Amino acid sequence: MSSTATSPVASSPRSLSPAPEAQTKHLLIRRYVPTDHTSAVTLIADGHAQRRSLANMHIFQHPYFYTVMLPLVAVVFVQYDIKENLGTVILLTSGIIMALMSLVGRMTDPLLNVARDIAKGDFLENADYAFVAIYGEELIGVCSMQYIELADDSAKDPLNAANVVAPTAGKRKSRAASQGKKQHAMLSSWTVIRRYRNVGLGSDLLGYILQVAAQDKADSLLVQCSSLESRARKTLKAKGFSIVSKTPLPGNLGRLGIKTETWSINPTQWVSEHPDQAKD
């Protein structure tokens, strides 16, 4: 599960509000430190790469895929007697399927490129808050948040690149506050290693970020995810987030129904309405 499309804003760290920390016998959720960099960034990049797999599966199951594949396969069966040319039929049919799969892979390459760019980045060091989940000796989850300013608070897609204003270093919160503007926070990463999903860890990490945003009196916490990420969408909905915009991905992926969704919540209101969850 991961958040996405808007790139984190690069800026210097600022003073942080007190943040919660939880520890059980085996699991520790704590602040991110630079020594976590390699494991954390690799985990985030892998989460984005999985979006490509989801997009591939979506296309393979789309009617357009079969609209192209079936006529091509039908031509093979018409041209060759399957009893006399079974090997040729199998070879040509396999070739058609592999060629279409290669074409789909090229269509989803931009999603893989995003993952590669993330693997080279240092945005966790520049995030306002970042938490990691440690199980034993292994880093199994990451969640980070950054304060941003929006050119237009009422924009249809608030996290559109043109609407996100990079905050001045060291003035992320004070500048907007002094101007009487709303305080917006953006989830810049949110992911859990695959084999530890479906146990509530992603929800716990999100709850920590919500508590911090509430402590800082942020007016909203904004999250982007793919319309194909059913687990992330389910968790966001369960936490009380609501969708404020749906934007088709550029090019053919958008035409095939894949969208970037922006979800929003008021952290202070969430904490007041869910004191038990906030405490946990």
N, C-alpha and C positions, 0 to 999 in steps of 0.2 A: 504494500500500500504506500502510496507515496503521494505527495502534493506536487504541483507542477508548473505550469507553463511559463509563468513570469520568472525571469532570472532574479536571484537574490541581489539586493543592492550592496555593493562593496563599500564599506566604511569602517572606521575605527571602532573598537569596543567602547562602551560607555559604562558608567557605574550601574550596578544591577540591584534590583530590589531583592529582598530575602525570598528565597524559593524553597519549596518543599523538597524533601528527600525521603525516599522509602527504601526499606531494606527488610528482606525476609532471610531465612536461613541460607537460601541459595541465590536469590535475585536482588540486585542492587540497581536502583535508578538514581543516577547522580548527574552532576554537571559534566558537560563535555570538556576535556582538556586536550591540548595539542598532541599528546601521545596517542590519543584515540584516532588521529586523523586518517591513517591508512585504512583501518578497519571500517570506520564510519563512512568515509567517502565511497569505498568499494561497495558497502551495503546499499547506500543510496543510489549509486550508479546501477547496481544490479536490479533495484526496484524499478528504475526507469526502463531498463532493458526489457523487463518483463512486460512492460506496456506494449512493446513490439510483438511479443508472443501473443498477447491478447488481441492485438489488431490483426495479426495473421489469422488467428482462429476465427475472428469475426468475418474476415473476407472469405475464408474457405467455406463458411456456412451461409454466405450471402447468395441470394438467387442469381446475381450477376455472374458469379463464379461458375455456376452450373450452366448458365445461359451460354457461356463461352465454351466450356469444356465438353458438354454433352454433344453438340453438333460435330465437333472435331473428332470425338471418339466414334460417333455414328458413321462418319466418313470412312474410318478405318474398317469398321465392320462391314460396310457396304462394299468396299474395294477388295476385301480379302475373305475367302472362305475360312471360317475359324477352324474347321475340321482339318483342312489341308495346310493351313498356315498359322497354326496356333502360336508358334514362336514369334512370328512376325507381328501378329496382332498384339501379343503381350508387350513386345519391344516398343512398338509404335505408341500404344496406349500409355505405357510407362513414360515414354519420352514426352508425350503431350502433357501429362500431369506434372512431370518435373519442370517442364518449361513454364507452365503456369505458376507453379510454386516459386520459381526463380523470379518471375515477374512480380508476384505478390511481395517477395522479399525486397525487391527494389523499391516498391511503393512505400514500404514501411521503414526503409533505411533512415529517413530523417529522425525517427524516434530513437534509433540506435545511436545516431550522431549526438543527440541530446545527452544520452547516458555517457558517451565518451567525453563530452565537454565537461560534464559534472565530475568525472574521475580526475580531471586535471585542475579542478577549481579549489579555492580555499575559502569558500563562502561560510563554512562553519566557524572559522576563526573570526569572521566579520559579523556573525549573527549576534543579535542582542541577547538571546538566550538559546542554549542548546543543551539537551539532555541525552544521555545514552543509557541503555539498559544492559547490564552485565549479568550473565548467568555463569557462575563458576569463573572461568578465565576468558569466556567468550563474549564479545560485544554482539548483542542480538537485536538491538533496536536503536533508532535515532529519531529525534524530533527537535526541530529548531524553529525559531521565530524571529522576525525582524520588523521593526517599526518602519512604516512608509508614510508618505504623504500622497494624497490623491488630488489631481488637478480639479476634478469634479466629483464631489461626494455622491452625486445622483447619477453618475454615468451608468449606462445600460450594462456595460462590462467593466466593473471597477478596476480589475487587474489587467486591463488592456495595457500593453507596453507604453502607449502614448499617454495614458492617464496616470501612471505611476511616476511620481516625482522623487528623485533621489534625495534623501535628507542630507543636510550638511553634517559632516562628522562632528560628533559630540553634541549635536543639537536635535537629535531625532525626536525627542519628546517635547523639550522646552520651547522650540521655535513655533511649532504648531499650536501649542497650548497658549503661548503669549499672543497669538493671533486669533484666538478664539475658535480654532478649527477643530474638527473631530479628530480623534486619535485612532489610527488604523494600524493593525498589526497583520502581518502576512506569515503564514506557515510556509517556511522556505524548504523544509524537508520533513518527512514523516514516513517511516518505513520500519518494518520488522522482518527479520530473516524468515524465509518461507516456512521452515519446519516448526516455528514457534507461533505461527498465526492461529487465529481462531481460539485463543485462550484468554483474550482480553487485554493483552499487553499493549496493543496499538491504542486501545481506548484509554488505558492508564497514562500513556505518554501524552495523549491529547489532553487529558484532564490536568496534567501538570502545567502544560502550556496555557490552558484556560485560567488556571489559578494565578499564574504570573501576570497574564494580561489583565485580569481583574484587579490585582494588586496595583498595577500601574494605571488603573482606571481607563483602559482602552475602550473606545466606543464600539469597536468591532474587531473580530478576528476573521480574516479571510483565508480561504483554502481553495486551491485549484486541484482538480483531479480529472481523470479521464472518465467519460461516460461508460467505459468498459470495465472499470474497477469496481466490481460489485461489492467486495468486502469493505473497501474504503467508504463507498457511498452508504453502505448499511451502518457503519460505525458513526459516520458524520450525522446521519439522520437520527440515530439512537441518542446521540449527544445533544440533539436539539438544533443542529445547523439547518439552514434552509437554503435552497438554491436561489441565487439572485441573477444568474446569467448562464446561458448555454451558447457556446461559440463553436461552429464547425471547424475542424482542423483544415488547414489550407490544402488546396488541390483535391486529388481523388479520394483521399482519406475522409475528407469532409463530405464529399458527395456520396460516400458509402455509409454515412450516418454516424461517424465517429466525432464526438464533440469534446471540448474542454468545458467543464462545469466549474463555476465559481460558487462556493458555499460561504455563508456568513452567519455569525452569531454575536450577540452582545455578551462578552465574558462576565461582566459584573452582574447582569441579570441572571446568567446561568448559575453563578455561584450562589446567588440569593435564593434561587428556585431549587437548587440541588445541594443543600449544605452537607448531606451525608456523602455524596460523591466527591464534593470538593475536599472534605476532610480526609477521605481515603486517598 
